[in-house]
Amino acid sequence: MRRNTLPARASAVAATAVMAGLLPVTSAAAAPAGAAPLPPVTVLTDRAETGSGDIFISPNSATSQYSSGVEILSQDGKRVVWSHKVPAGQEAADFRAQTYQGRRVLTWWQGTGLGSLASGTDYVYNDHYQKIAEVKAGNGYTADGHEFLITPRGTGLILAYKQTTADLTSLGGSAHQKVIDGVAQEIDIRTGRVLFQWSAADHVPYAQSEQPLPSSPDTPWDWFHINAVKPDTDGNLLIDARNTWTTYKVGHRTGKVLWQLGGKASTFKEQAAPGQYLNTAGRIFSWQHDPEPLGGGLYRWFDNESAGAANTGTGAVEELPFSRVVTVRLDRHTHTATLVSSVDQPDYLSASSQGNAQTLPGGNTFVGWGSLPYVSEFSPSGKLLFEAKLPTGVNTYRAYRATWK
């Protein structure tokens, strides 16, 4: 489709749910009146075959000209349905429509430090734009903004980062190297209880990292960079790590790694179907985000193929000269992973961070291009149906299309 754990006890209640006496949107989480506007969105392409539903973005501005926040746009991207600014110095991420307790809700993360040692809170708003719940990480962690996914059980899958120290002499490093561990948690939204916790350092060797060691042991090494946790079709979890180039299938009860795709220790031999190709490292993806199970052994990723030095966005290295969306078929019997289709960034540009790819009802693919200021939608054959652009210096970590009343 190219164009051409361990179960953990909560030490304290970590989430607050306000299910009665709903709080107004002008809560402590809201930006002050008179703040700079959210950035405008320019629609470049809009064809009739686009999927139904509104567009959900979380524009983050690197300049004082615009505020950061969350925004719902109409189906054609030309009208603002609802927006919410966050205070100066904060950012928002992973804004989308989900279902909680049988009702459609809006969810997003809000805080500081997305992409590093982030600290923030996940919010749940009802269809009257009133806050009904807050979700915080438990066990001494603070919530990161890469993922907030509500399960049918009323739990939230979230991520967290924490700085620790590791002996990396076996890798030629320091015996006291500061490292950043990646943690996935499942939180009961109503009570804040931690139901599941998984730490990368407990299950993955540091040697799997593709991120070079820093020159100083006092510089935290972001060796794993966890960026997604999703239920697979069998109820186990997919945990994605940008800096090992790997997605890990993890047992939901045990936390054991059941298989891994990509990177230095892949369970699968990676190959490309006719008309497709691997990157220069002989891999299907690198520096990737957002694994999505499609069923029938098919999975989809946002394939960055690029990363900045130490995740800064500068000094980027590339395995391909552009980012893309890849669809992969896994065969557990033959231990093969086959790249069956891909969609390239329309202008063949590289997103050195962030990004997602959403499969819509009907088969279209909706793409947020991460650090690039673009949002796109493609038909099942790879035809560009929709494209919109944010101003220079603005991006949206992910983008979604979904129905919302």
CORNORQUI-V269845 format. One record per helix or strand. SS is the DSSP state (H for helix, E for strand). FROM is the first residue (numbers start at 1). TO is the last residue. If there is no record, write none. Layout:
ss = (SS/SS)
from = (FROM/FROM)
to = (TO/TO)
This chain:
ss = (E/E/E/E/E/E/E/E/E/E/E/E/E/E/E/H/E/E/H/H/E/E/E/H/E/E/H/E/E/E/E/H/E/E/E/E/E/E/E/E)
from = (6/15/23/38/41/54/67/69/80/91/103/119/131/143/155/169/177/194/200/206/221/226/237/242/246/257/263/269/289/298/306/309/317/324/336/356/365/374/384/394)
to = (6/17/23/38/46/61/67/73/85/100/112/125/135/150/166/171/188/199/203/208/221/231/241/244/250/261/265/272/295/303/307/311/318/331/344/359/368/378/390/402)
